[in-house]
Amino acid sequence: MPEPITTMTASTIATLAFQEFVKSGAGELSKKFTAEAIAKMGQLRSEFVARMLTVSSSLKAQGRSVLDFLTQSCQASRLGTTPPTLIPMSDPTFSNERIILL
């Protein structure tokens, strides 16, 4: 999972590149493509934020560290191993009422 700052930076660079593409006089097709691409990036950004808020809320409700979870997720992705789960392991002290479903 990319870092949020990296994601925002990439999004900003892509937006500026699309704007320059349109300014270069590439025509109406480029304007339509650019508008659709920028709209899609906004949608993807919103989905990313929503998922991160869900992960954060779920982990906090379980008393788990968000940073540790994200670190383990990134490491698992790079190493090709099983990522951590948001669903808590069998813990007799954990109430099922606290599980937040995605």
SVG drawing of the C-alpha trace seen along z (x, -y; Angstrom):
<svg xmlns="http://www.w3.org/2000/svg" viewBox="-22 -26 32 44">
<polyline fill="none" stroke="black" stroke-width="0.4" points="0.0,0.0 1.6,-3.3 2.1,-6.0 -0.7,-8.7 1.8,-11.5 3.2,-9.6 -0.4,-9.0 -1.3,-12.7 2.0,-13.8 1.4,-11.4 -2.2,-12.6 -1.0,-16.3 1.7,-15.5 -0.8,-13.6 -3.3,-16.5 -0.7,-19.0 0.5,-16.8 -3.0,-16.4 -3.5,-20.2 -0.3,-20.7 -1.5,-18.1 -4.7,-20.0 -2.8,-23.4 -0.6,-21.9 -3.5,-22.0 -4.1,-18.2 -7.8,-18.8 -11.2,-18.0 -10.5,-14.3 -7.7,-15.1 -9.9,-17.5 -12.5,-14.8 -9.9,-12.2 -8.3,-14.6 -11.6,-15.5 -12.5,-11.8 -9.1,-10.8 -9.1,-13.6 -12.6,-12.6 -11.4,-9.0 -8.4,-10.0 -10.8,-11.9 -12.9,-8.8 -9.9,-6.6 -8.6,-9.1 -12.0,-9.1 -12.1,-5.3 -8.5,-5.2 -9.5,-7.6 -12.7,-5.7 -10.8,-2.4 -8.0,-4.0 -10.6,-5.4 -12.3,-2.0 -9.0,-0.3 -8.1,-2.9 -11.5,-2.7 -11.5,1.1 -8.0,1.2 -8.6,-1.4 -11.8,0.4 -9.6,3.5 -6.9,1.6 -4.4,2.3 -1.8,0.0 -2.6,-1.5 1.1,-2.1 2.0,1.5 -0.8,2.9 0.2,0.7 3.8,1.6 3.0,5.3 0.8,4.9 3.5,3.2 6.1,5.8 3.8,8.7 3.2,7.1 6.9,6.8 7.8,10.2 4.8,12.0 3.6,13.3 0.2,13.3 -0.9,9.8 -2.3,9.1 -6.1,9.3 -8.5,6.8 -10.5,9.6 -9.1,10.3 -7.7,13.7 -9.7,15.9 -9.5,13.9 -11.8,14.8 -11.7,11.2 -12.7,9.7 -16.4,9.1 -17.8,9.8 -19.9,6.7 -16.7,4.6 -16.0,5.9 -16.5,3.3 -17.3,4.8 -15.9,3.3"/>
</svg>
